[in-house]
Amino acid sequence: MLTDYKKIELLEIIDKGKKKQKECQLSDSSNASSSTTSQVNIPIKNVETEEIENIKKENKIN
């Protein structure tokens, strides 16, 4: 079991991490709004998952 001191120490570390994450998100959003490039989502076919699905189907048939 963790001592109370260790728990407080961990909570402080987590809290610092959350604050840092918020700062990063804020800076990211301000950078994104000033950017003029548009993002295009191109679907990429995952060959591995398709192969796995085919193997599963074959196994059910046999």
C-alpha positions, 0 to 999 in steps of 0.5 A: 500500500502507498503511504499518504505522503506518496499518494500526495506526491503522485497526485501533485505529479498528475496535477502538474501533468494535467496543467502542462497538457492544458497549456499544450492544447491551448498553444496547439489550438492557437497555432492551428487557427493561424495556419492556412493549410487545410488537412485532407483525410485520406483513408488508408486501407489496413492490409494486415487487418484485412488479411486477418479477417480473411483468415478468420473467414476461411477458418469458419468455413473449414 
